[in-house]
Amino acid sequence: MQVSLHHGSRAVDTRRSLCQDRPAGSLGPEFIRQHEQLHGGGALNSIGSVLYAPQNSSTEGKVFVNLLGPLEILDECGNSITPAPAKMRALVALLSAHPGVVMTTQQMQVALWPDNPPRTATTAMQVYVSRLRKHLDANGTPQGAIATRPSGYVLDDGDYVIDHQVFRSLVRQADHAESENRIEDAVEMLQQALLLRRGPALADLRMLPALNAIGRRFDEQMLATFGRKAELELNLDRHARLIPELIAMAAEHPLHEHIHQLLMLCLYRSGRAAEALSIYARLRELLIDAAGLEPSATTQRLQHRILQLDMRLSGADALAA
């Protein structure tokens, strides 16, 4: 790949030559290999939060923008090129959350200055965009990715790999696999999607309401995907292996009833009914303390059925029965 970067080209060439000898990160190459095993070589041209594997040309010249955790921008070698200034990071996050969509100047000003935008906000915005472009250019990224439009700015994501886009692509592939009754393939796709999570989305930018809302939306999508994967694995009788994952998720989301329902069901199917009932008791206690609410009718019904040793809990769609 030829790159024209004016004065920065020598530094970029040096960095690229060094990355050829750089050990590949454990997640990136594994992520690529696993996906290509399922879909064939070349099937994946965007791979989320990964480190560069020299033998795989699909990453050459790419810039990786990761929002499913603290903001992170990686060059093709997996080196961090995330800008330090908070306003620049917020700009990248906002544009990357809506790739290909023009973000108006007003939307961006409200996002960056939610309480009281300065009178010079428009000029300041132009300055931050200019600095961001220079920062990305100096680090060897493709030029022109952040384009100016009459009403604002847009990220042209042709050379940018954005993790939430990869996440959605994998979920769509899981939908297709499930529709063809390839349940194991669907589970694998969802597992690959979940690997993109590095913590709460945009965790370092949650102080800005607009980015907090985006981060919460991504987190909810991730949580729903985890629940769906667990349900599919239950249908494959993988209840025992699910328990550690569900315990961790229940600890992270102590008031999330569906996660606790799945954990209770896995414990029951593993011959651990007493532990399943203790999970219910703990959830009930937390819900009452936090919101003055009893568990939902579905959760209460599950607890009653465990007490009754209901054999239907061993069948498919046990939670819906």
Summary of the structure (lengths in Angstrom):
residues: 321
radius of gyration: 23.0
end to end distance: 56.9
largest distance: 74.2
contacts: 987
relative contact order: 0.09
helix: 60%
strand: 7%
